[in-house]
Amino acid sequence: MKESLEERFASIEPLVNANRRLVHRGRYLTASIKVCVGDSPFMLEIRGGEIHGIHRQSPLFASADLVIQATEEAWAALWEPCPRPGWHDLFALTKRGAMRIEGNSHVLFAHLQYLKDVLCAPRRRPAP
């Protein structure tokens, strides 16, 4: 059975929390990040660099520090073991028009490498 993009996204929590170096890199980040995988919204709760939950249903009027939206094609390409040029990075996808990043720019830029590594974590899993 083929693994869906939503299932791959949900794999971020154990992948990140098992990576002590990555958790250490994000130790100063506590944030709520809304991530849309195509039409499927998720709320990613980060506390001290650890993922404390990925929720499919966010509470009514829940706020997010960042909102990251991308097409299913963009997420699938980003999570390939060796992504094609232009599909390999959050900013490359934004430049291409396949991803939008909105919200608190300080959160984004102060924790940029951590956030890139978190959102690329499914790349380390076998492709569906």
N, C-alpha and C positions, 0 to 999 in steps of 0.2 A: 504494500500500500504506500502510495506517495505521501510524503510529509508536506503539509500545507505551509504556506508562508507564516500564517498565524502560529502554528506549532513551532516553527523555527524561531520566531520572535520570542515566544514564551521560554525557549531554551536559554535566553540571555541570563536569567536569574541564576541558575546553578553554574553556568559557565563563568560568570563574573565573580560570584561569591567564592568559587573555588580557586580563583587566581589572586593570591595574596598580594602580589606586586601591583596588580591593577586596583585592588581595593585600597592599598596604601596610597597609590597615586591620587585617588579620589577622596581621600580621608577628610578633606575640608568641604566637600560638597554635600549639602542636604537640599534636595529639590524634588519637585513633582514635574515630570515631563510627559506631555501628551504626545504619543507617537501614533501616527495613522499609517497602517500598512494597507495601502489601497483604501478601501472603504471601511476597514476595521480599525476602530480607535482603541488604544490601550493607554492606561495611566501607569507610568513607571515611577515608583517611589524609591528614591535614593536617600540613604542616611549614612553619612560618614564613609561614603564610597561603596557601601554594600547595597545591593538591591533588596529592598524590604517588601516588595510586592509588585506584581504586574497584574493590573486589574482590567478586565474587559469592559466592565460597567463602571463609569466614574459617577460619583454622587452628583446630584443636580446642582448646578452652579459651582462645580469644583473649579478652582483656578489652577493654572499650571505656570511654572516659571518659563518653560519653553514649550513650543509646539513644533513638532517635526512631522511633516506630511510628505509622503512620496507614493508614487505609483507602485503597483505590484511588480511591474517590470523592473523598476529601479531597485527595489529591495532584493529581488531575485538576482539581479546582476551584481549588486554590491556584495552579496553573500556567496558568490562563486569563489572557489578556492584561489583562482587567479583572475580577478576581474579585468575586463577589457578597459583600455584607456577611455577616460570620460565617464566611466561607470564605477570607478574604484574608490571614490572618496565623497564625503558629504558635500563639499563645496563644488566638486566636479558635477555632481548630480544637480546641485542648485543652479550652476551655470547652464547646464543642459536644459533646465526647466522641468526636470522630473522630480524635484524635491523643493519644498519650502521650509524655511526655518524662521520662526517668529518668536518674539518674547524678549526676555531680559538678556540683552547682549553681554552684560557682565558675566552672567552665569555661563554663557556659551564660551566666551573667549578666555575666562579664567580657568576653565576646566576642559578646554578644547580637545587635547589629546586623550584624556580620560573618556570623554563622550564619544569620540570617534572609535576608540577601542571597544567601548561597551556596545555601540550600535553595530560594530563589525564582528562581534563575538560569534554569531551563527556561522561565519565564514570558516571557523575552525571545526565545524561539524561536517560530516559527509553530506554531500549534496543529495537532495531527494531524487 
